[in-house]
Amino acid sequence: MKASLALSTALATTACAARQSFKSLSSSDQTSLEQQLDEWKALYGPIARANGFFPRTNRESAQVNGHSIDELERFHHTVQDVELATATNPEAEFSPFNQFALLTDDEFKGILLKSFAGQNFTNAAPLPELANERASEADWSTSKCNSPIPNQGQCGSCWAFATIGTVETAHCIATGELLDLSEQQLVSCSKNGGNRGCNGGIPPSAIDWMQKGVCTEESYPYTSGKGGQTGTCQTSCTKKKLSIGKTKQTTGEGSLMTVLESQTATVAVETANAVWRNYKSGVVSQCPGAQSDHAVIAVGYGTSTTDYFKIKNSWGTQWGENGYIYLKRGMSGKGMCNVAEWIWYPELSGSSPTPSSNPTPSSSQQPTQSTRKPSSSAPKPSTDTPMTPSSSKPTYPTRRPFPSSFPPKPATDSPMTPSSSKPTYPTRRPFPSSFPPKPATDSPMPPSSSKPTYPTRRPFPSSFPPKPSKHTPMTSTPNPSSNTPTTTKRRCTKRPKPTKKPKPTGPSPSYTPSPTIEPSSTYVPKPTTQPSSTYAPTPSGNGVKDQLIAQTNKIRAAHGIGPLTWDDELEPKMRTWAKSCPGFKHGGPAGWQNLATNTACGSSGKDCTKVVGASWLWYDQEETFWNYGSNSCNGGWAKCGHFSNMMSPEVKSMACGWSECANGNHVWCNYDTPVKSPKVGKITGMTKAELKASLTA
């Protein structure tokens, strides 16, 4: 008996029917939308252009403040789609800030149609019911056998990335060795069973094809993501024999949970919709109900506010929750978004590894709980900020803070930020080294009521408030100490009973780079006039924390602004992000974030309070562009984002994390809670040179 898996790209028709035209908006709403599109072009425009998702505009077409009417209509449609997805998924968050924001429904569907080749799959049977009690949760994303989040680029190769990732994990579970295998070989060389390269493929056929071994990524790197071409099969490479058996297939949520207790699995899902396209965080509880069009990897299950499956996508870390999405569990039939309809995985073979110590699984990562407020008719910006794609280390200015909180992305075969070990596509948050000028009259963005998500290097207010730390997912970085999934309440008698580790205090996302200049340590003569006494007393310590809070408050005091307090609750989360040594990338806890390179001190022996630190760098580079008369930035708000974050009188607290790693010394600071156009008074009682000297006095 066979069941046909025809590709469907149906989306909720109610979204289109209810859409308003940009021209029908009020003047104030049009202005608000234009400002958001301004921000989108600065943050996601470069990614969209790099991947062919930025529509060409007729130069002769009507323009509104630098935007074509067509661009405004497209962006407005995406904003409305986000509102619809939000209304139908109360436990998830969505945002128009993603690389697909200017694509029409048909254009987006055109990308997804290439995901799967048309194929009839033999009906699968559910696995037998378990005799023993099932573990309450499992999570392979924290195992050493979990590879980094990949970016498939413009090629319709989701089937290759999903099956390669599943097989890499299976081989690692069997042998203890995590290989980096070549998706490109599968795309260009696997022609069996209906596989058609960048035009789609069949997961079970792909797993079957890998039985004879697969080339390493290093010897056969991925190139199809740029341009979407399948490429000619390369005959020479370094091939690895895999410890996997024959391909297995099953169906049903119970069967998927059973498989996930032992390994990961490739699953088919429906993604040609606004829900996947604009997903940010939380648990998705409603999909439109179309047929499957995309292959992904199921890596775990658990419970937060609701039961969920955890899914690993191939759109890079800037999409979803650091590359992952959570789908509601406990649905009948095919499962949420068809996640339980088709389940493929290889049998494990070979000898199990002998770790130096028994793996001790900890609690599974949980989805970030949605705490958003209902969206208004006027669109609001997201705190996401992609970085410019770069083959190695980009060179962009530090003065462009921008939000680090969301990593959105769409459905199936859309290119996403590449994984560190994979091809060279736009990584998490690409953006240009210079940004298009913005009107000096940018209106402030309304901060959210609790703790919103704000910028790093291109700060700007987020439309969604931050999530409680207890629901924040753990970092997707593999845990080198274990090759077993994170689980609780194990049923397998052959495995040691897990000791539950405490849940982490915060996430450790993986965002992208944007180089900066190290803070200057050049000594300037002591000022004759001391700064205002409104700043907090200088800390007694001499570490980085003491430097950052003291120097920030001295700078604020010179402008007549009150001191900040140190957020002790936020600091551990910032330090967790920094300790992951992410390099010059924005990330960590959601919030308005500044990032800079940092001069090593404190633990390195130097007195940090005698070194001019990142606070001065953020202030000095951008203060000259600040228009004190209009409370805005000359050249666009994004140009002064670091200054705006640090100097906003509305900000009452800050916390930072700093790294001293092989990939450089960096510092990240989050501020609670700035506004876009803060009222900052001019410096009084001293010059800037005197202020700088006072920082180390």
C-alpha positions as CSV (number, residue, x, y, z in Angstrom):
1,M,0.0,0.0,0.0
2,K,1.4,3.4,-0.9
3,A,0.5,6.9,0.0
4,S,1.5,9.7,-2.2
5,L,3.4,12.7,-0.7
6,A,2.4,15.3,-3.2
7,L,3.9,18.7,-2.5
8,S,1.5,21.3,-1.5
9,T,2.1,25.0,-1.0
10,A,-1.2,26.0,0.3
11,L,-1.2,28.8,2.8
12,A,-4.0,30.2,4.9
13,T,-6.1,32.1,2.5
14,T,-7.6,34.2,5.2
15,A,-4.2,36.0,5.5
16,C,-4.4,37.2,1.9
17,A,-8.0,38.0,2.1
18,A,-7.6,40.2,5.2
19,R,-4.5,42.0,4.0
20,Q,-4.6,45.8,3.8
21,S,-2.8,47.8,1.2
22,F,0.1,50.1,2.4
23,K,-1.8,53.0,0.8
24,S,-4.8,52.4,3.0
25,L,-2.7,53.0,6.2
26,S,-2.9,56.3,8.0
27,S,0.0,58.8,7.5
28,S,1.5,57.9,10.9
29,D,1.3,54.2,10.3
30,Q,2.9,54.6,6.9
31,T,5.8,56.5,8.5
32,S,6.2,53.8,11.1
33,L,6.3,51.1,8.4
34,E,8.8,53.1,6.4
35,Q,11.1,53.3,9.5
36,Q,10.8,49.6,10.0
37,L,11.6,48.9,6.4
38,D,14.6,51.2,6.9
39,E,15.8,49.0,9.7
40,W,15.1,45.8,7.9
41,K,17.2,47.0,4.9
42,A,20.1,47.8,7.2
43,L,19.9,44.5,9.1
44,Y,18.5,41.9,6.7
45,G,18.8,43.5,3.3
46,P,22.4,42.2,2.8
47,I,21.3,38.7,3.6
48,A,18.4,38.9,1.3
49,R,20.5,40.3,-1.5
50,A,23.2,37.6,-1.0
51,N,20.6,34.9,-1.3
52,G,18.6,36.3,-4.1
53,F,15.6,37.3,-1.9
54,F,15.7,41.0,-2.5
55,P,13.3,41.9,-5.4
56,R,14.6,44.1,-8.1
57,T,13.0,47.5,-8.2
58,N,12.3,49.5,-11.3
59,R,14.1,52.8,-10.9
60,E,11.3,54.6,-12.6
61,S,8.7,53.3,-10.1
62,A,7.2,55.5,-7.4
63,Q,9.5,56.1,-4.4
64,V,8.6,57.0,-0.8
65,N,11.5,58.1,1.2
66,G,13.9,55.8,-0.6
67,H,11.5,52.8,-0.7
68,S,9.5,51.7,-3.7
69,I,5.8,51.3,-3.3
70,D,6.3,47.6,-4.2
71,E,8.8,47.1,-1.4
72,L,6.5,48.8,1.1
73,E,3.5,46.7,0.0
74,R,5.6,43.5,0.3
75,F,6.9,44.4,3.8
76,H,3.4,45.4,4.9
77,H,2.1,42.0,3.8
78,T,4.7,40.2,5.9
79,V,3.9,42.3,8.9
80,Q,0.2,41.3,8.6
81,D,1.2,37.7,8.1
82,V,3.1,37.9,11.4
83,E,0.1,39.3,13.1
84,L,-2.0,36.4,11.9
85,A,0.6,33.8,12.9
86,T,0.8,35.5,16.3
87,A,-3.0,35.4,16.8
88,T,-3.2,31.7,16.0
89,N,-0.1,30.6,18.1
90,P,-0.4,32.2,21.5
91,E,2.7,30.3,22.9
92,A,5.0,31.4,20.1
93,E,6.5,34.6,18.8
94,F,7.0,35.7,15.2
95,S,8.7,38.7,13.5
96,P,8.9,40.2,10.0
97,F,12.6,40.7,10.5
98,N,13.9,37.9,8.4
99,Q,15.5,37.5,5.0
100,F,12.2,36.6,3.4
101,A,10.3,39.7,4.4
102,L,10.1,41.1,0.8
103,L,9.1,37.8,-0.9
104,T,5.5,37.4,-2.0
105,D,3.7,34.2,-1.1
106,D,4.2,32.7,-4.6
107,E,8.0,33.6,-4.5
108,F,8.4,32.0,-1.1
109,K,6.4,28.9,-2.2
110,G,8.6,28.7,-5.3
111,I,11.6,28.1,-3.1
112,L,9.9,25.4,-1.0
113,L,8.5,23.5,-4.0
114,K,12.1,22.3,-4.6
115,S,12.3,20.7,-1.2
116,F,11.1,17.2,-1.9
117,A,11.1,15.4,-5.2
118,G,7.6,13.9,-5.9
119,Q,7.6,10.4,-4.5
120,N,5.3,7.7,-3.2
121,F,6.4,6.4,0.2
122,T,5.5,3.0,1.5
123,N,3.1,3.3,4.4
124,A,5.0,2.9,7.6
125,A,3.8,1.2,10.8
126,P,4.1,2.7,14.3
127,L,6.6,1.1,16.6
128,P,5.3,-1.3,19.3
129,E,4.1,0.2,22.5
130,L,6.9,0.3,25.2
131,A,6.7,-2.2,28.0
132,N,8.6,0.2,30.3
133,E,7.9,3.8,31.1
134,R,9.3,6.3,28.6
135,A,11.7,9.0,29.6
136,S,9.8,12.3,30.3
137,E,12.2,14.2,28.0
138,A,15.2,13.8,25.7
139,D,17.4,16.3,24.0
140,W,20.2,15.4,21.5
141,S,21.0,19.1,20.8
142,T,23.3,19.2,23.9
143,S,25.1,16.0,23.0
144,K,28.6,15.9,21.6
145,C,27.0,14.0,18.7
146,N,25.0,17.0,17.6
147,S,26.6,18.9,14.7
148,P,26.3,22.7,14.3
149,I,23.2,24.3,12.7
150,P,23.9,24.4,8.9
151,N,22.7,26.8,6.2
152,Q,21.5,25.2,3.0
153,G,21.5,28.4,1.0
154,Q,19.5,28.8,-2.2
155,C,19.7,25.1,-3.0
156,G,16.6,22.8,-2.4
157,S,18.8,20.5,-0.4
158,C,16.9,20.2,2.9
159,W,16.8,16.4,2.3
160,A,20.6,16.2,2.2
161,F,21.2,18.3,5.3
162,A,18.5,16.5,7.3
163,T,19.8,13.0,6.4
164,I,23.5,13.9,6.7
165,G,22.8,15.4,10.2
166,T,20.8,12.3,11.2
167,V,23.5,9.9,10.0
168,E,26.3,12.0,11.6
169,T,24.6,11.7,15.0
170,A,23.9,7.9,14.5
171,H,27.5,7.2,13.6
172,C,28.7,9.2,16.6
173,I,26.3,7.3,19.0
174,A,27.7,4.0,17.7
175,T,31.4,4.9,17.7
176,G,31.9,8.1,19.7
177,E,33.2,9.9,16.6
178,L,31.4,12.9,15.3
179,L,32.2,13.3,11.6
180,D,31.6,16.3,9.4
181,L,30.2,14.8,6.2
182,S,29.6,16.3,2.8
183,E,26.1,17.4,1.9
184,Q,27.5,18.5,-1.5
185,Q,28.4,14.9,-2.4
186,L,24.9,13.8,-1.6
187,V,23.4,16.7,-3.7
188,S,25.7,16.3,-6.7
189,C,26.2,12.5,-6.7
190,S,23.2,10.8,-5.2
191,K,20.8,10.1,-8.1
192,N,19.1,7.0,-6.7
193,G,15.5,6.8,-5.6
194,G,14.4,10.1,-7.0
195,N,17.1,12.4,-5.6
196,R,17.4,15.4,-7.8
197,G,20.1,17.6,-6.2
198,C,18.9,21.2,-5.7
199,N,15.5,20.2,-7.0
200,G,14.6,18.0,-4.1
201,G,15.4,14.6,-2.8
202,I,14.0,11.6,-0.9
203,P,15.3,11.1,2.7
204,P,15.1,7.3,2.9
205,S,16.9,7.0,-0.5
206,A,19.6,9.4,0.8
207,I,20.2,7.3,3.9
208,D,20.3,4.1,1.8
209,W,22.9,5.8,-0.5
210,M,25.2,6.6,2.4
211,Q,25.5,2.9,3.4
212,K,28.7,2.7,1.3
213,G,30.3,5.7,2.9
214,V,30.3,9.5,2.5
215,C,33.0,12.1,1.7
216,T,34.1,14.5,4.4
217,E,33.0,18.1,4.3
218,E,36.6,19.2,4.2
219,S,37.4,17.2,1.1
220,Y,34.1,18.0,-0.7
221,P,32.8,21.3,0.6
222,Y,29.3,22.6,0.1
223,T,28.9,25.0,-2.8
224,S,25.3,24.7,-4.0
225,G,23.9,27.1,-1.5
226,K,25.3,30.0,-3.5
227,G,23.4,30.1,-6.8
228,G,21.3,27.0,-6.2
229,Q,23.0,24.8,-8.7
230,T,23.4,21.0,-8.2
231,G,26.9,20.8,-9.6
232,T,28.9,18.0,-11.2
233,C,29.7,15.0,-9.1
234,Q,33.3,15.1,-7.9
235,T,35.0,11.7,-8.0
236,S,37.9,12.2,-5.6
237,C,37.5,12.9,-1.9
238,T,38.3,11.5,1.6
239,K,35.6,8.9,2.2
240,K,34.4,7.7,5.6
241,K,32.8,4.4,6.2
242,L,29.8,4.7,8.5
243,S,28.6,2.6,11.4
244,I,24.9,2.6,10.3
245,G,22.6,-0.2,9.3
246,K,19.6,-0.2,7.0
247,T,17.1,2.6,6.8
248,K,14.1,2.4,9.1
249,Q,10.7,4.1,8.7
250,T,7.9,4.6,11.1
251,T,5.1,7.0,11.9
252,G,3.2,8.5,14.9
253,E,4.2,10.7,17.9
254,G,4.7,7.7,20.2
255,S,7.1,6.1,17.7
256,L,9.0,9.4,17.2
257,M,9.5,9.7,21.0
258,T,10.7,6.1,21.1
259,V,13.2,6.7,18.4
260,L,14.4,9.9,20.1
261,E,15.3,8.0,23.2
262,S,18.0,6.3,21.2
263,Q,18.9,8.7,18.4
264,T,17.7,11.5,16.2
265,A,15.5,11.1,13.1
266,T,14.7,12.9,9.8
267,V,11.1,14.0,9.6
268,A,9.0,15.8,7.0
269,V,7.1,18.9,7.9
270,E,4.9,21.6,6.2
271,T,6.7,24.9,6.1
272,A,5.4,26.9,3.2
273,N,3.5,29.2,5.5
274,A,3.8,32.4,7.6
275,V,4.2,30.3,10.8
276,W,7.6,28.8,9.8
277,R,8.6,31.7,7.6
278,N,8.5,34.2,10.5
279,Y,9.0,32.0,13.6
280,K,11.1,33.5,16.4
281,S,10.6,31.4,19.5
282,G,8.1,29.5,21.7
283,V,6.0,26.5,20.9
284,V,4.0,26.4,17.6
285,S,0.5,25.1,18.2
286,Q,-1.1,25.6,14.8
287,C,0.0,25.0,11.2
288,P,-2.3,25.7,8.2
289,G,-2.7,22.0,7.5
290,A,-0.9,21.6,4.1
291,Q,1.2,18.6,3.0
292,S,4.8,18.3,3.9
293,D,7.4,20.1,1.8
294,H,10.6,20.2,3.9
295,A,12.9,17.7,5.7
296,V,14.3,18.5,9.1
297,I,15.8,16.7,12.1
298,A,13.8,15.8,15.3
299,V,16.3,16.1,18.1
300,G,14.2,15.9,21.3
301,Y,11.0,16.2,23.2
302,G,9.9,17.6,26.5
303,T,7.5,19.9,28.4
304,S,7.6,23.6,29.2
305,T,4.2,25.2,29.4
306,T,3.1,22.5,27.0
307,D,4.5,19.3,25.6
308,Y,6.7,19.8,22.5
309,F,9.0,18.2,20.0
310,K,12.3,20.0,19.4
311,I,13.3,20.3,15.7
312,K,16.6,21.2,14.1
313,N,16.4,23.2,10.9
314,S,18.9,23.9,8.1
315,W,18.4,27.7,7.9
316,G,21.2,28.8,10.1
317,T,21.2,30.1,13.7
318,Q,19.6,33.4,12.9
319,W,16.3,31.6,12.3
320,G,14.0,30.5,15.1
321,E,15.6,29.7,18.5
322,N,19.2,29.6,17.4
323,G,18.2,27.4,14.5
324,Y,15.6,25.2,16.3
325,I,11.8,25.3,16.4
326,Y,9.5,23.8,19.0
327,L,6.3,22.1,17.8
328,K,3.4,21.2,20.1
329,R,3.3,17.5,21.1
330,G,0.2,15.5,21.9
331,M,-1.7,16.0,18.6
332,S,-3.5,13.3,16.8
333,G,-2.7,11.9,13.4
334,K,0.2,13.4,11.6
335,G,1.3,15.6,14.5
336,M,1.9,19.4,14.5
337,C,3.0,20.5,11.0
338,N,3.0,16.8,10.0
339,V,6.1,16.2,12.2
340,A,5.0,12.6,13.0
341,E,3.8,11.5,9.6
342,W,7.1,10.4,8.1
343,I,10.0,9.4,10.3
344,W,13.3,8.0,8.9
345,Y,16.4,6.9,10.7
346,P,19.3,4.4,10.2
347,E,19.8,1.4,12.4
348,L,22.8,1.8,14.7
349,S,25.7,-0.6,14.2
350,G,29.2,-0.9,15.4
351,S,30.6,-0.8,18.9
352,S,29.4,1.7,21.4
353,P,32.1,4.1,22.6
354,T,33.6,3.8,26.0
355,P,33.6,7.3,27.4
356,S,36.1,8.4,30.0
357,S,33.2,8.7,32.4
358,N,29.6,7.7,32.1
359,P,27.6,10.4,30.4
360,T,25.3,12.3,32.8
361,P,22.4,13.8,30.9
362,S,20.8,17.0,32.1
363,S,17.3,18.4,31.7
364,S,16.4,19.1,28.1
365,Q,16.5,22.6,26.7
366,Q,13.1,24.2,26.8
367,P,11.5,26.6,24.3
368,T,11.5,30.3,25.2
369,Q,8.1,31.1,26.7
370,S,6.2,33.7,24.8
371,T,5.4,36.8,26.9
372,R,4.5,39.1,24.0
373,K,1.8,41.6,24.1
374,P,-0.9,41.8,21.4
375,S,0.5,43.5,18.3
376,S,-0.9,46.9,17.3
377,S,-1.9,47.8,13.8
378,A,1.3,49.7,13.3
379,P,4.2,47.3,12.7
380,K,6.9,47.1,15.2
381,P,10.5,46.2,14.7
382,S,12.1,43.0,15.9
383,T,15.4,42.9,17.7
384,D,17.0,40.6,15.3
385,T,20.1,41.7,13.5
386,P,21.9,39.6,11.0
387,M,25.5,40.2,10.2
388,T,27.2,40.5,6.9
389,P,28.1,37.2,5.3
390,S,31.8,36.7,5.2
391,S,34.1,33.9,4.1
392,S,36.4,34.5,7.0
393,K,36.3,37.4,9.5
394,P,34.4,40.5,8.3
395,T,35.5,43.9,9.1
396,Y,32.6,46.0,10.1
397,P,32.5,48.9,12.5
398,T,31.5,48.4,16.1
399,R,29.4,51.5,16.1
400,R,26.3,49.8,14.9
401,P,24.7,48.2,17.7
402,F,21.6,46.3,17.1
403,P,19.3,43.8,18.6
404,S,20.5,40.3,19.5
405,S,17.3,38.7,20.5
406,F,15.6,37.0,17.6
407,P,16.8,34.8,14.9
408,P,13.9,34.4,12.5
409,K,13.5,32.4,9.4
410,P,11.0,30.9,7.1
411,A,10.0,27.7,5.6
412,T,11.8,25.0,3.9
413,D,14.5,25.5,1.5
414,S,15.4,29.1,2.3
415,P,19.0,29.8,2.7
416,M,20.1,30.5,6.2
417,T,23.2,31.4,8.0
418,P,25.9,28.8,7.5
419,S,27.3,26.8,10.3
420,S,30.9,27.4,11.3
421,S,32.1,24.2,9.8
422,K,30.0,24.3,6.7
423,P,29.7,26.5,3.5
424,T,30.1,30.2,3.3
425,Y,26.7,31.7,3.3
426,P,25.4,34.6,5.2
427,T,25.9,33.8,8.8
428,R,23.5,34.5,11.4
429,R,23.3,38.2,11.2
430,P,25.0,39.7,8.2
431,F,24.8,43.4,7.6
432,P,26.9,46.0,5.9
433,S,29.9,47.9,7.2
434,S,28.1,51.1,6.4
435,F,24.4,51.7,6.5
436,P,22.1,53.8,4.5
437,P,21.5,57.2,6.1
438,K,18.3,57.6,8.1
439,P,16.3,60.7,8.9
440,A,17.5,62.5,11.9
441,T,14.0,62.7,13.1
442,D,13.6,58.9,13.7
443,S,10.9,58.6,16.3
444,P,11.7,56.6,19.4
445,M,10.6,53.0,19.4
446,P,8.2,52.1,22.2
447,P,10.0,49.8,24.7
448,S,8.1,46.8,25.8
449,S,6.6,46.6,29.3
450,S,8.9,44.2,30.9
451,K,12.3,43.4,29.6
452,P,12.3,43.8,25.9
453,T,14.8,42.5,23.4
454,Y,17.2,45.1,22.2
455,P,20.2,45.8,20.1
456,T,23.7,45.0,19.7
457,R,25.7,46.8,17.2
458,R,22.6,48.2,15.6
459,P,20.4,48.7,18.5
460,F,16.7,49.2,18.1
461,P,13.7,48.3,20.2
462,S,12.2,44.9,19.9
463,S,8.6,44.3,19.5
464,F,8.6,41.4,21.8
465,P,9.5,41.3,25.5
466,P,12.2,38.9,26.7
467,K,11.4,35.6,27.9
468,P,11.7,34.2,31.5
469,S,15.0,32.5,32.0
470,K,13.4,29.3,33.1
471,H,12.0,28.8,29.6
472,T,15.1,29.9,27.8
473,P,16.6,27.1,25.6
474,M,20.1,26.1,26.3
475,T,22.8,26.8,23.8
476,S,22.9,24.6,20.7
477,T,26.6,24.1,21.1
478,P,27.4,20.4,21.3
479,N,28.3,19.1,24.8
480,P,31.7,17.4,24.3
481,S,31.3,15.3,27.5
482,S,28.4,13.2,26.3
483,N,27.3,11.3,23.3
484,T,23.8,10.5,24.8
485,P,20.8,12.8,24.6
486,T,19.7,15.0,27.5
487,T,17.0,13.0,29.1
488,T,15.2,12.5,32.4
489,K,13.6,9.4,33.8
490,R,15.3,6.9,31.6
491,R,13.5,3.7,30.7
492,C,16.5,1.9,29.1
493,T,18.0,-0.6,31.6
494,K,21.2,-0.7,29.6
495,R,21.9,2.9,30.2
496,P,22.9,4.5,33.5
497,K,20.1,6.4,35.3
498,P,20.7,10.0,34.6
499,T,21.6,12.5,37.2
500,K,19.6,15.7,36.6
501,K,21.8,18.7,36.1
502,P,20.5,22.1,37.0
503,K,19.0,24.0,34.1
504,P,21.2,26.8,32.7
505,T,20.4,30.4,33.6
506,G,20.4,31.5,30.0
507,P,20.9,30.6,26.4
508,S,24.0,30.6,24.4
509,P,22.9,31.4,20.9
510,S,25.2,31.7,17.9
511,Y,25.0,35.0,16.1
512,T,27.3,36.7,13.7
513,P,30.4,39.0,13.6
514,S,31.0,42.6,13.2
515,P,34.6,43.7,14.0
516,T,35.4,46.8,15.9
517,I,38.3,48.8,17.2
518,E,39.9,48.0,20.5
519,P,39.4,50.7,23.2
520,S,42.3,53.0,23.3
521,S,44.5,52.9,26.3
522,T,46.4,56.1,25.5
523,Y,46.7,58.2,28.6
524,V,45.4,61.7,28.5
525,P,46.4,64.3,31.2
526,K,44.1,64.4,34.2
527,P,41.3,66.9,33.9
528,T,41.3,70.0,36.0
529,T,37.5,69.6,36.6
530,Q,36.1,66.4,38.0
531,P,33.0,64.9,36.6
532,S,29.6,65.4,38.2
533,S,29.2,63.6,41.5
534,T,26.0,62.0,40.3
535,Y,27.7,58.8,39.2
536,A,27.9,55.8,41.6
537,P,30.9,55.4,43.8
538,T,33.8,53.7,42.0
539,P,33.8,50.0,42.7
540,S,36.5,48.7,45.0
541,G,37.5,45.9,42.6
542,N,39.8,46.1,39.6
543,G,38.1,43.7,37.2
544,V,36.3,44.1,34.0
545,K,32.9,44.5,35.7
546,D,34.3,47.3,37.9
547,Q,35.7,49.0,34.8
548,L,32.5,48.8,32.8
549,I,30.0,50.0,35.5
550,A,32.3,52.8,36.8
551,Q,33.3,54.2,33.4
552,T,29.8,54.0,32.1
553,N,28.5,56.0,35.1
554,K,31.3,58.6,34.8
555,I,30.4,59.2,31.2
556,R,26.6,59.4,32.0
557,A,27.4,61.8,34.9
558,A,29.3,64.1,32.6
559,H,26.0,64.5,30.7
560,G,23.9,64.9,33.8
561,I,22.4,61.4,33.6
562,G,21.9,59.2,36.7
563,P,24.0,56.1,37.3
564,L,23.2,52.5,36.3
565,T,23.1,49.6,38.7
566,W,24.6,46.2,37.9
567,D,22.0,43.5,37.1
568,D,23.2,40.5,39.1
569,E,20.5,38.3,37.7
570,L,21.4,39.0,34.1
571,E,25.2,38.8,34.5
572,P,25.4,35.0,34.7
573,K,23.5,34.7,31.4
574,M,25.9,37.3,29.8
575,R,28.9,35.4,31.2
576,T,27.5,32.1,29.9
577,W,27.3,33.5,26.4
578,A,30.8,35.0,26.7
579,K,32.3,31.8,28.0
580,S,31.2,30.0,24.9
581,C,33.8,32.0,23.0
582,P,31.5,32.9,20.1
583,G,34.0,35.4,18.7
584,F,32.8,38.8,17.4
585,K,29.1,37.8,17.3
586,H,26.0,39.3,18.9
587,G,24.0,36.9,21.0
588,G,23.2,35.6,24.4
589,P,20.3,37.0,26.4
590,A,17.7,39.1,24.5
591,G,18.1,42.8,25.0
592,W,19.6,46.0,23.8
593,Q,23.2,45.0,23.3
594,N,26.5,46.6,22.7
595,L,29.5,44.6,21.5
596,A,33.2,45.5,21.2
597,T,36.7,44.0,21.3
598,N,38.2,44.3,24.7
599,T,41.6,44.9,26.2
600,A,42.5,41.9,28.4
601,C,42.8,42.9,32.1
602,G,41.8,41.8,35.6
603,S,42.5,38.1,35.4
604,S,45.4,38.8,33.1
605,G,47.1,40.9,35.8
606,K,46.2,44.4,34.7
607,D,44.1,46.7,36.8
608,C,41.0,47.1,34.5
609,T,40.0,50.4,36.1
610,K,43.3,51.9,34.8
611,V,42.4,50.9,31.2
612,V,40.0,52.9,29.1
613,G,37.4,50.3,28.2
614,A,34.6,49.6,25.8
615,S,32.2,52.1,27.4
616,W,34.4,54.9,26.1
617,L,34.7,53.3,22.7
618,W,30.9,53.1,22.3
619,Y,30.5,56.7,23.6
620,D,33.4,58.4,21.7
621,Q,32.8,56.9,18.3
622,E,29.1,57.9,18.2
623,E,28.7,61.0,20.4
624,T,29.9,63.2,17.6
625,F,26.9,62.1,15.5
626,W,24.4,62.8,18.2
627,N,22.0,65.7,17.6
628,Y,21.3,67.1,21.1
629,G,18.7,69.5,19.6
630,S,16.5,66.8,18.0
631,N,17.5,63.9,20.3
632,S,18.4,61.8,17.3
633,C,21.4,60.7,15.3
634,N,22.7,62.6,12.3
635,G,22.8,60.0,9.6
636,G,20.3,57.6,11.1
637,W,19.6,56.1,14.5
638,A,21.5,52.9,13.8
639,K,24.7,55.0,13.5
640,C,24.5,56.0,17.1
641,G,22.9,52.8,18.6
642,H,25.7,52.1,21.1
643,F,25.6,55.7,22.3
644,S,21.8,55.6,22.5
645,N,21.8,52.4,24.5
646,M,24.4,53.4,27.0
647,M,23.2,57.0,27.5
648,S,19.5,56.7,27.6
649,P,18.2,58.2,30.9
650,E,15.5,55.5,30.8
651,V,18.1,52.8,31.3
652,K,18.4,51.9,34.9
653,S,20.6,48.8,34.9
654,M,23.2,46.9,32.8
655,A,25.1,43.6,32.9
656,C,27.9,42.4,30.7
657,G,29.9,39.3,29.8
658,W,33.5,39.3,28.5
659,S,35.7,36.7,26.9
660,E,39.4,36.0,26.7
661,C,39.5,33.3,24.0
662,A,41.7,32.1,21.2
663,N,39.4,33.9,18.8
664,G,39.8,37.2,20.6
665,N,38.8,39.2,23.6
666,H,35.3,40.7,23.5
667,V,32.7,42.3,25.7
668,W,28.9,42.3,25.4
669,C,26.7,44.6,27.5
670,N,22.9,44.6,27.7
671,Y,20.9,47.6,28.9
672,D,17.5,47.8,30.5
673,T,15.7,49.6,28.9
674,P,16.6,52.3,26.4
675,V,14.4,54.3,24.0
676,K,15.3,55.1,20.4
677,S,15.6,58.9,20.8
678,P,16.6,59.5,24.4
679,K,16.9,63.0,25.7
680,V,20.6,63.4,26.5
681,G,22.1,66.6,27.7
682,K,25.4,68.0,26.5
683,I,28.6,67.3,28.4
684,T,29.1,70.0,31.1
685,G,32.0,70.9,33.3
686,M,34.7,69.4,31.2
687,T,35.9,68.5,27.7
688,K,35.7,65.0,26.2
689,A,39.5,64.7,26.6
690,E,39.2,65.5,30.3
691,L,36.3,63.0,30.6
692,K,38.4,60.3,29.0
693,A,41.2,61.0,31.4
694,S,38.9,60.9,34.4
695,L,37.8,57.3,33.5
696,T,41.2,55.9,34.7
697,A,41.8,58.4,37.5
